[in-house]
Amino acid sequence: MVLKMEKFPSVVEDAMSSPVITVDGDTNVRDSAILMGKKGIGSIIVVDKGMPVGIVTKRDLMQRVVSTCQDPCEIRIKEIMTSPLITIEKDVGILKAMRKMREHKITQLVIIEEGKLLGVIS
């Protein structure tokens, strides 16, 4: 008997989610959270002049805004983003990406090509 196995992606480009939802750093937290909810995503990438500069997760929203009773309309997303971004090039192997995520204790890894945002792997 021969078992068929699904092909396991060997590089991050084959496993990433794309396109990535982004917001400008001056976007307020409320609008960013609404966008995350509408798109059904757990994180959003913050960009400056089109370049990825940070990330905000649902957990960040809870810990840095909701739990501190701040007004999400008054806070810019760049004020609560995690920066610098932990990134990896698109042609890097999946196992290396997993090690990098474990090493940095992150659940989202940004995939780039020559500094440009391509996708996210989680």
N, CA and C atoms as a LAMMPS dump frame, in Angstrom:
ITEM: TIMESTEP
0
ITEM: NUMBER OF ATOMS
366
ITEM: BOX BOUNDS ff ff ff
-5.0000000000000000e+02 5.0000000000000000e+02
-5.0000000000000000e+02 5.0000000000000000e+02
-5.0000000000000000e+02 5.0000000000000000e+02
ITEM: ATOMS id mol type element x y z
1 1 1 N 0.843 -1.171 0
2 1 2 C 0 0 0
3 1 3 C 0.891 1.239 0
4 2 1 N 0.557 2.218 -0.829
5 2 2 C 1.307 3.466 -0.916
6 2 3 C 0.449 4.586 -0.35
7 3 1 N 1.024 5.306 0.599
8 3 2 C 0.308 6.438 1.181
9 3 3 C 0.7 7.706 0.449
10 4 1 N -0.29 8.495 0.109
11 4 2 C -0.004 9.781 -0.502
12 4 3 C 0.095 10.821 0.601
13 5 1 N 1.146 11.586 0.555
14 5 2 C 1.309 12.657 1.531
15 5 3 C 1.191 13.984 0.803
16 6 1 N 0.487 14.912 1.436
17 6 2 C 0.423 16.243 0.856
18 6 3 C 1.809 16.857 0.911
19 7 1 N 2.104 17.651 -0.078
20 7 2 C 3.412 18.294 -0.135
21 7 3 C 3.509 19.354 0.957
22 8 1 N 4.524 19.234 1.771
23 8 2 C 4.796 20.199 2.827
24 8 3 C 5.615 21.329 2.22
25 9 1 N 5.179 22.587 2.399
26 9 2 C 5.944 23.685 1.808
27 9 3 C 7.38 23.693 2.327
28 10 1 N 8.326 23.874 1.431
29 10 2 C 9.727 23.86 1.857
30 10 3 C 10.26 25.252 2.142
31 11 1 N 9.679 26.273 1.52
32 11 2 C 10.116 27.652 1.779
33 11 3 C 8.919 28.486 2.217
34 12 1 N 9.203 29.585 2.922
35 12 2 C 8.126 30.385 3.502
36 12 3 C 7.204 30.996 2.453
37 13 1 N 7.729 31.298 1.29
38 13 2 C 6.893 31.882 0.24
39 13 3 C 5.711 30.97 -0.098
40 14 1 N 5.917 29.661 -0.012
41 14 2 C 4.865 28.704 -0.343
42 14 3 C 3.822 28.552 0.762
43 15 1 N 4.106 29.082 1.948
44 15 2 C 3.192 28.924 3.076
45 15 3 C 2.619 30.248 3.579
46 16 1 N 3.055 31.348 3.01
47 16 2 C 2.656 32.656 3.532
48 16 3 C 1.244 33.042 3.109
49 17 1 N 0.644 33.918 3.909
50 17 2 C -0.634 34.53 3.566
51 17 3 C -0.34 35.834 2.839
52 18 1 N -1.029 36.036 1.736
53 18 2 C -0.807 37.236 0.95
54 18 3 C -2.074 37.507 0.149
55 19 1 N -2.459 38.726 -0.109
56 19 2 C -1.793 39.967 0.27
57 19 3 C -1.977 40.257 1.754
58 20 1 N -1.134 41.126 2.266
59 20 2 C -1.144 41.49 3.676
60 20 3 C -1.934 42.786 3.846
61 21 1 N -2.746 42.826 4.891
62 21 2 C -3.506 44.036 5.193
63 21 3 C -2.591 44.978 5.972
64 22 1 N -2.507 46.216 5.508
65 22 2 C -1.618 47.199 6.127
66 22 3 C -2.384 48.472 6.474
67 23 1 N -1.803 49.238 7.391
68 23 2 C -2.307 50.576 7.713
69 23 3 C -1.125 51.511 7.865
70 24 1 N -1.364 52.762 7.603
71 24 2 C -0.364 53.796 7.845
72 24 3 C -0.237 54.01 9.352
73 25 1 N 0.941 54.359 9.805
74 25 2 C 1.195 54.535 11.23
75 25 3 C 0.34 55.583 11.908
76 26 1 N -0.179 56.549 11.153
77 26 2 C -1.011 57.6 11.736
78 26 3 C -2.482 57.209 11.858
79 27 1 N -2.844 56.03 11.37
80 27 2 C -4.218 55.537 11.514
81 27 3 C -4.5 55.317 12.994
82 28 1 N -5.706 55.691 13.437
83 28 2 C -5.98 55.484 14.864
84 28 3 C -6.268 54.011 15.152
85 29 1 N -6.145 53.658 16.404
86 29 2 C -6.302 52.269 16.842
87 29 3 C -7.711 51.757 16.554
88 30 1 N -8.717 52.594 16.744
89 30 2 C -10.099 52.173 16.499
90 30 3 C -10.281 51.723 15.053
91 31 1 N -9.86 52.556 14.105
92 31 2 C -10.02 52.208 12.691
93 31 3 C -9.22 50.96 12.326
94 32 1 N -8.049 50.814 12.914
95 32 2 C -7.221 49.629 12.657
96 32 3 C -7.904 48.374 13.177
97 33 1 N -8.485 48.463 14.381
98 33 2 C -9.177 47.315 14.974
99 33 3 C -10.416 46.943 14.16
100 34 1 N -11.137 47.938 13.677
101 34 2 C -12.311 47.671 12.835
102 34 3 C -11.887 46.952 11.563
103 35 1 N -10.812 47.41 10.942
104 35 2 C -10.306 46.774 9.724
105 35 3 C -9.905 45.322 9.989
106 36 1 N -9.23 45.083 11.117
107 36 2 C -8.84 43.719 11.474
108 36 3 C -10.077 42.835 11.616
109 37 1 N -11.108 43.35 12.263
110 37 2 C -12.341 42.589 12.438
111 37 3 C -13.03 42.29 11.12
112 38 1 N -13.125 43.295 10.255
113 38 2 C -13.775 43.109 8.952
114 38 3 C -13.047 42.085 8.095
115 39 1 N -11.726 42.079 8.177
116 39 2 C -10.919 41.171 7.36
117 39 3 C -10.711 39.815 8.026
118 40 1 N -11.11 39.7 9.305
119 40 2 C -10.947 38.438 10.021
120 40 3 C -9.498 38.059 10.245
121 41 1 N -8.675 39.055 10.563
122 41 2 C -7.242 38.811 10.752
123 41 3 C -6.825 39.11 12.185
124 42 1 N -5.754 38.467 12.629
125 42 2 C -5.277 38.623 13.996
126 42 3 C -4.15 39.616 14.16
127 43 1 N -3.685 40.169 13.051
128 43 2 C -2.621 41.17 13.129
129 43 3 C -2.689 42.067 11.909
130 44 1 N -2.048 43.207 12.044
131 44 2 C -2.009 44.159 10.937
132 44 3 C -0.602 44.744 10.868
133 45 1 N -0.119 44.936 9.657
134 45 2 C 1.222 45.473 9.457
135 45 3 C 1.129 46.988 9.314
136 46 1 N 2.002 47.684 10.025
137 46 2 C 2.063 49.141 9.967
138 46 3 C 3.136 49.525 8.956
139 47 1 N 2.769 50.433 8.046
140 47 2 C 3.711 50.852 7.008
141 47 3 C 3.985 52.351 7.097
142 48 1 N 5.163 52.72 6.621
143 48 2 C 5.557 54.119 6.496
144 48 3 C 6.104 54.292 5.084
145 49 1 N 5.424 55.093 4.287
146 49 2 C 5.804 55.287 2.881
147 49 3 C 5.877 53.953 2.139
148 50 1 N 4.939 53.066 2.466
149 50 2 C 4.854 51.781 1.788
150 50 3 C 5.772 50.694 2.316
151 51 1 N 6.658 51.032 3.228
152 51 2 C 7.599 50.05 3.777
153 51 3 C 7.101 49.558 5.137
154 52 1 N 7.168 48.247 5.39
155 52 2 C 6.716 47.712 6.679
156 52 3 C 7.637 48.146 7.817
157 53 1 N 7.035 48.717 8.875
158 53 2 C 7.834 49.206 10.006
159 53 3 C 7.419 48.608 11.344
160 54 1 N 6.24 47.976 11.402
161 54 2 C 5.793 47.419 12.67
162 54 3 C 4.603 46.496 12.484
163 55 1 N 4.193 45.887 13.591
164 55 2 C 3.05 44.973 13.58
165 55 3 C 2.242 45.195 14.851
166 56 1 N 0.929 45.046 14.737
167 56 2 C 0.034 45.108 15.891
168 56 3 C -0.868 43.886 15.824
169 57 1 N -0.951 43.164 16.932
170 57 2 C -1.801 41.982 17.03
171 57 3 C -3.019 42.288 17.905
172 58 1 N -4.002 41.397 17.875
173 58 2 C -5.162 41.55 18.758
174 58 3 C -4.716 41.615 20.216
175 59 1 N -3.725 40.816 20.539
176 59 2 C -3.214 40.814 21.914
177 59 3 C -2.634 42.181 22.273
178 60 1 N -1.914 42.795 21.334
179 60 2 C -1.381 44.143 21.576
180 60 3 C -2.513 45.123 21.865
181 61 1 N -3.592 45.034 21.099
182 61 2 C -4.734 45.926 21.311
183 61 3 C -5.292 45.765 22.721
184 62 1 N -5.416 44.527 23.161
185 62 2 C -5.954 44.269 24.499
186 62 3 C -5.011 44.776 25.586
187 63 1 N -3.726 44.464 25.462
188 63 2 C -2.765 44.809 26.508
189 63 3 C -2.393 46.288 26.533
190 64 1 N -2.306 46.908 25.373
191 64 2 C -1.779 48.274 25.309
192 64 3 C -2.846 49.356 25.215
193 65 1 N -4.087 48.962 24.949
194 65 2 C -5.148 49.964 24.818
195 65 3 C -6.312 49.643 25.754
196 66 1 N -6.956 48.515 25.54
197 66 2 C -8.158 48.178 26.3
198 66 3 C -7.866 48.084 27.793
199 67 1 N -6.82 47.359 28.175
200 67 2 C -6.533 47.156 29.601
201 67 3 C -6.07 48.43 30.304
202 68 1 N -5.662 49.432 29.535
203 68 2 C -5.212 50.694 30.133
204 68 3 C -6.282 51.785 30.038
205 69 1 N -7.468 51.403 29.542
206 69 2 C -8.622 52.308 29.437
207 69 3 C -8.323 53.559 28.608
208 70 1 N -7.495 53.411 27.577
209 70 2 C -7.205 54.537 26.691
210 70 3 C -8.26 54.612 25.592
211 71 1 N -8.459 55.788 25.049
212 71 2 C -9.421 56.003 23.971
213 71 3 C -8.791 55.581 22.645
214 72 1 N -9.303 54.525 22.013
215 72 2 C -8.705 54.041 20.764
216 72 3 C -8.799 55.036 19.608
217 73 1 N -9.665 56.04 19.738
218 73 2 C -9.751 57.072 18.693
219 73 3 C -8.621 58.088 18.815
220 74 1 N -8.013 58.152 19.978
221 74 2 C -6.973 59.149 20.242
222 74 3 C -5.554 58.607 20.102
223 75 1 N -5.42 57.303 19.945
224 75 2 C -4.088 56.687 19.883
225 75 3 C -3.787 56.293 18.446
226 76 1 N -2.633 56.651 17.978
227 76 2 C -2.182 56.257 16.641
228 76 3 C -1.61 54.85 16.733
229 77 1 N -1.833 54.054 15.697
230 77 2 C -1.39 52.658 15.704
231 77 3 C 0.12 52.558 15.876
232 78 1 N 0.872 53.531 15.375
233 78 2 C 2.33 53.496 15.506
234 78 3 C 2.781 53.622 16.957
235 79 1 N 1.906 54.143 17.83
236 79 2 C 2.249 54.292 19.24
237 79 3 C 2.239 52.958 19.98
238 80 1 N 1.531 51.972 19.441
239 80 2 C 1.444 50.681 20.138
240 80 3 C 2.056 49.53 19.348
241 81 1 N 2.573 49.821 18.152
242 81 2 C 3.118 48.743 17.312
243 81 3 C 4.392 48.165 17.91
244 82 1 N 4.656 46.918 17.56
245 82 2 C 5.922 46.28 17.889
246 82 3 C 6.867 46.562 16.728
247 83 1 N 8.003 47.143 17.067
248 83 2 C 8.979 47.517 16.057
249 83 3 C 10.363 47.44 16.687
250 84 1 N 11.384 47.045 15.967
251 84 2 C 11.381 46.733 14.55
252 84 3 C 10.727 45.373 14.281
253 85 1 N 10.29 45.21 13.057
254 85 2 C 9.682 43.953 12.629
255 85 3 C 10.717 42.843 12.564
256 86 1 N 10.286 41.655 12.928
257 86 2 C 11.106 40.468 12.7
258 86 3 C 10.692 39.956 11.323
259 87 1 N 11.646 39.887 10.414
260 87 2 C 11.333 39.511 9.033
261 87 3 C 12.216 38.36 8.57
262 88 1 N 11.824 37.806 7.44
263 88 2 C 12.603 36.734 6.826
264 88 3 C 12.392 36.825 5.313
265 89 1 N 13.413 36.485 4.563
266 89 2 C 13.313 36.521 3.102
267 89 3 C 12.435 35.372 2.607
268 90 1 N 11.819 35.553 1.447
269 90 2 C 10.83 34.611 0.923
270 90 3 C 11.374 33.229 0.596
271 91 1 N 12.664 33.116 0.332
272 91 2 C 13.231 31.828 -0.088
273 91 3 C 13.861 31.029 1.053
274 92 1 N 13.63 31.471 2.29
275 92 2 C 14.171 30.769 3.458
276 92 3 C 13.284 29.562 3.775
277 93 1 N 13.901 28.502 4.254
278 93 2 C 13.174 27.281 4.574
279 93 3 C 12.211 27.433 5.742
280 94 1 N 11.163 26.629 5.713
281 94 2 C 10.133 26.645 6.753
282 94 3 C 10.719 26.367 8.136
283 95 1 N 11.594 25.392 8.242
284 95 2 C 12.152 25.053 9.557
285 95 3 C 12.958 26.204 10.135
286 96 1 N 13.713 26.899 9.301
287 96 2 C 14.477 28.057 9.77
288 96 3 C 13.524 29.16 10.239
289 97 1 N 12.433 29.337 9.532
290 97 2 C 11.434 30.333 9.922
291 97 3 C 10.809 29.971 11.268
292 98 1 N 10.509 28.694 11.457
293 98 2 C 9.932 28.244 12.73
294 98 3 C 10.9 28.482 13.884
295 99 1 N 12.174 28.212 13.642
296 99 2 C 13.184 28.465 14.682
297 99 3 C 13.257 29.955 15.016
298 100 1 N 13.201 30.791 14.004
299 100 2 C 13.266 32.237 14.215
300 100 3 C 12.059 32.718 15.02
301 101 1 N 10.89 32.182 14.722
302 101 2 C 9.688 32.556 15.464
303 101 3 C 9.796 32.123 16.925
304 102 1 N 10.297 30.928 17.141
305 102 2 C 10.464 30.434 18.51
306 102 3 C 11.504 31.263 19.258
307 103 1 N 12.602 31.557 18.599
308 103 2 C 13.687 32.341 19.203
309 103 3 C 13.21 33.728 19.643
310 104 1 N 12.365 34.353 18.836
311 104 2 C 11.887 35.705 19.139
312 104 3 C 10.545 35.71 19.87
313 105 1 N 10 34.516 20.112
314 105 2 C 8.719 34.368 20.817
315 105 3 C 7.614 35.167 20.132
316 106 1 N 7.486 34.949 18.821
317 106 2 C 6.466 35.633 18.039
318 106 3 C 5.573 34.611 17.341
319 107 1 N 4.373 35.044 17
320 107 2 C 3.439 34.152 16.309
321 107 3 C 3.213 34.558 14.856
322 108 1 N 3.72 35.699 14.472
323 108 2 C 3.589 36.196 13.106
324 108 3 C 4.975 36.588 12.604
325 109 1 N 5.345 36.097 11.446
326 109 2 C 6.646 36.416 10.853
327 109 3 C 6.396 37.047 9.489
328 110 1 N 6.974 38.214 9.275
329 110 2 C 6.757 38.972 8.042
330 110 3 C 7.738 38.504 6.97
331 111 1 N 7.194 38.224 5.791
332 111 2 C 7.992 37.742 4.667
333 111 3 C 8.284 38.923 3.744
334 112 1 N 9.567 39.088 3.407
335 112 2 C 9.969 40.203 2.558
336 112 3 C 10.812 39.722 1.382
337 113 1 N 10.932 40.598 0.408
338 113 2 C 11.856 40.399 -0.701
339 113 3 C 12.495 41.754 -0.967
340 114 1 N 13.789 41.835 -0.715
341 114 2 C 14.538 43.083 -0.873
342 114 3 C 13.873 44.224 -0.105
343 115 1 N 13.43 43.928 1.114
344 115 2 C 12.826 44.932 1.98
345 115 3 C 11.356 45.2 1.743
346 116 1 N 10.793 44.651 0.691
347 116 2 C 9.382 44.886 0.377
348 116 3 C 8.509 43.771 0.946
349 117 1 N 7.367 44.169 1.471
350 117 2 C 6.421 43.258 2.103
351 117 3 C 5.775 42.329 1.08
352 118 1 N 5.858 41.02 1.357
353 118 2 C 5.232 40.023 0.48
354 118 3 C 4.085 39.287 1.156
355 119 1 N 4.274 38.951 2.438
356 119 2 C 3.27 38.151 3.116
357 119 3 C 3.595 37.976 4.583
358 120 1 N 2.796 37.147 5.229
359 120 2 C 2.96 36.838 6.649
360 120 3 C 2.766 35.343 6.817
361 121 1 N 3.535 34.778 7.722
362 121 2 C 3.361 33.368 8.064
363 121 3 C 3.113 33.294 9.563
364 122 1 N 2.191 32.403 9.959
365 122 2 C 1.899 32.273 11.391
366 122 3 C 1.845 30.816 11.784
